C-alpha cells in the first residue's frame, strides 16, 4: 500500500505530504498508522488524543494526522485542510452492520468543497479476520465508481498483522 499511496499522494514536487486518516470508531485507523510507522502490529486503545506521525514512502515523507472519530474533531479538521494532499479512509471490512454508517461518513468528506480535488485511498481493513465483506461488495456499497468520477480514488486490502498475505508491512 505504501507505493500505491505514494503514487496517489506524492505526484506533486513536494517531498513532504500531509494526509488525514479517517474512518468510524474502531475501524483500525491507529493500528494501520502505527503499522506503517513501526513496521509491526501494535495494540491500541481508542484515540483520545490526536496522533501525528511521519513515515517514509519512497522518496517522500508522509505525515499522517489521526484524530479519531469524535464529533468535535470534525470541526477541528477544517483547520488542517490547507496542509493536506489527500485522505485515507479506513473501513472495518468485518462489520457489515457499520458499512452504511461508514459510507455516510465517507460521503461527508467526498462532498466537502475544500477537499474536492484530494485523492482518497480507501483501506478495507482487518482482512485477516473471518467474515470479511468482499472487495467487490465494499466497492459497490461505498459507491467507489461514483467517487472515481470526481477524483482519484483507490481501494486497498489491509491488515496490520505482519505474517498475513496482504499485510501492510509488505506494502509500506
C-alpha positions as CSV (number, residue, x, y, z in Angstrom):
1,X,0.0,0.0,0.0
2,X,2.9,2.4,0.6
3,X,4.0,2.5,-3.0
4,X,0.4,2.9,-4.1
5,X,-0.2,5.7,-1.6
6,X,3.0,7.3,-2.8
7,X,1.7,7.1,-6.3
8,X,-1.7,8.6,-5.2
9,X,-0.4,11.4,-3.0
10,X,3.2,12.1,-4.0
11,X,2.9,13.1,-7.6
12,X,3.5,16.7,-6.6
13,X,7.0,18.0,-6.4
14,X,6.8,18.3,-2.6
15,X,8.6,15.6,-0.7
16,X,6.5,16.4,2.5
17,X,3.0,15.1,2.0
18,X,0.3,15.6,4.7
19,X,-2.7,13.2,4.7
20,X,-5.7,12.7,7.0
21,X,-6.7,9.2,8.2
22,X,-10.4,8.9,8.7
23,X,-13.0,6.2,9.5
24,X,-15.5,5.1,12.0
25,X,-14.6,4.3,15.6
26,X,-12.6,1.1,16.0
27,X,-12.1,0.7,12.2
28,X,-8.3,0.3,12.7
29,X,-7.0,3.8,11.8
30,X,-4.5,4.0,14.6
31,X,-3.3,0.4,14.1
32,X,-2.8,0.9,10.4
33,X,-1.0,4.2,11.1
34,X,1.5,2.6,13.5
35,X,2.0,-0.5,11.3
36,X,3.3,1.9,8.6
37,X,5.4,3.9,11.1
38,X,6.8,1.0,13.1
39,X,6.5,-1.9,10.6
40,X,4.7,-4.1,13.1
41,X,1.4,-4.6,14.8
42,X,0.8,-2.7,18.0
43,X,-2.2,-3.0,20.3
44,X,-4.0,0.3,20.5
45,X,-6.7,1.9,22.6
46,X,-9.4,4.3,21.3
47,X,-7.7,7.5,20.2
48,X,-8.4,10.1,22.9
49,X,-5.7,12.4,21.7
50,X,-4.6,13.2,18.2
51,X,-1.8,11.2,16.6
52,X,0.5,12.8,14.1
53,X,3.2,10.6,12.7
54,X,5.6,10.7,9.8
55,X,6.7,7.7,7.8
56,X,8.9,7.3,4.7
57,X,7.3,6.4,1.4
58,X,9.8,6.0,-1.4
59,X,11.5,9.4,-1.6
60,X,8.7,11.3,0.3
61,X,7.8,11.7,3.9
62,X,4.1,11.1,4.6
63,X,2.8,13.0,7.6
64,X,-0.4,11.4,8.8
65,X,-3.0,13.0,11.1
66,X,-5.2,10.6,13.0
67,X,-7.8,12.4,15.1
68,X,-10.1,9.5,15.9
69,X,-13.8,9.8,15.3
70,X,-15.0,12.3,17.9
71,X,-17.7,14.8,16.8
72,X,-15.6,17.8,18.0
73,X,-12.7,16.6,15.8
74,X,-14.8,17.0,12.6
75,X,-14.9,20.8,13.3
76,X,-11.2,20.8,14.2
77,X,-10.3,19.1,10.9
78,X,-11.1,22.2,8.8
79,X,-8.1,23.9,10.4
80,X,-5.8,21.2,8.7
81,X,-7.4,21.2,5.2
82,X,-4.9,23.8,3.8
83,X,-2.0,21.5,4.5
84,X,-3.5,18.2,3.2
85,X,-2.7,16.4,0.0
86,X,-5.1,13.5,0.4
87,X,-7.3,11.3,2.6
88,X,-7.0,7.7,3.8
89,X,-10.4,6.3,4.7
90,X,-10.3,3.1,6.8
91,X,-13.3,0.7,6.8
92,X,-13.6,-2.3,9.1
93,X,-14.4,-4.9,6.5
94,X,-15.8,-7.4,9.1
95,X,-18.6,-5.2,10.4
96,X,-21.4,-5.4,7.8
97,X,-23.7,-3.6,10.2
98,X,-21.5,-0.5,10.1
99,X,-20.8,-0.2,6.4
100,X,-23.8,2.1,5.8
101,X,-22.5,4.5,8.5
102,X,-19.0,4.3,7.0
103,X,-20.4,5.2,3.6
104,X,-22.2,8.2,5.1
105,X,-19.1,9.4,6.9
106,X,-17.0,9.0,3.7
107,X,-19.6,11.0,1.7
108,X,-19.2,13.9,4.2
109,X,-15.6,14.2,3.0
110,X,-16.2,13.4,-0.6
111,X,-18.8,16.2,-0.7
112,X,-16.7,18.7,1.3
113,X,-15.9,21.6,-1.1
114,X,-12.5,22.3,0.4
115,X,-11.4,18.6,-0.3
116,X,-13.0,18.2,-3.7
117,X,-9.7,17.6,-5.6
118,X,-8.0,15.5,-3.0
119,X,-7.2,11.8,-3.8
120,X,-8.7,9.2,-1.5
121,X,-7.2,5.9,-0.5
122,X,-9.9,3.5,0.9
123,X,-8.4,0.9,3.2
124,X,-10.6,-2.2,3.6
125,X,-9.1,-3.2,6.9
126,X,-8.9,-6.3,9.1
127,X,-8.7,-8.6,6.1
128,X,-7.0,-11.2,8.3
129,X,-10.2,-11.8,10.3
130,X,-13.1,-14.1,9.3
131,X,-16.3,-13.0,7.6
132,X,-14.8,-10.1,5.6
133,X,-17.1,-8.4,3.1
134,X,-15.6,-8.9,-0.4
135,X,-13.7,-6.1,-2.0
136,X,-16.2,-6.0,-4.9
137,X,-19.2,-5.7,-2.5
138,X,-17.5,-3.0,-0.5
139,X,-16.7,-1.0,-3.6
140,X,-20.4,-1.3,-4.6
141,X,-21.7,-0.3,-1.2
142,X,-19.3,2.7,-0.9
143,X,-20.0,3.7,-4.5
144,X,-16.3,3.8,-5.4
145,X,-17.1,4.2,-9.1
146,X,-19.0,7.4,-8.4
147,X,-16.1,8.8,-6.3
148,X,-13.7,7.9,-9.0
149,X,-15.6,10.1,-11.5
150,X,-15.0,13.0,-9.2
151,X,-11.4,12.5,-8.0
152,X,-8.6,9.9,-7.8
153,X,-9.7,7.1,-5.6
154,X,-8.1,3.6,-5.0
155,X,-9.2,0.7,-2.8
156,X,-6.6,-1.3,-0.8
157,X,-7.0,-4.5,1.2
158,X,-5.1,-4.2,4.5
159,X,-4.3,-5.9,7.8
160,X,-1.9,-4.9,10.5
161,X,-0.7,-8.4,11.3
162,X,2.8,-9.0,9.7
163,X,2.6,-12.5,8.5
164,X,-0.6,-12.2,6.6
165,X,-0.6,-12.4,2.8
166,X,-1.9,-8.8,2.4
167,X,0.0,-7.3,5.3
168,X,0.5,-3.6,5.3
169,X,4.1,-4.2,6.3
170,X,4.8,-5.8,2.9
171,X,3.5,-2.8,1.1
172,X,4.7,0.2,3.1
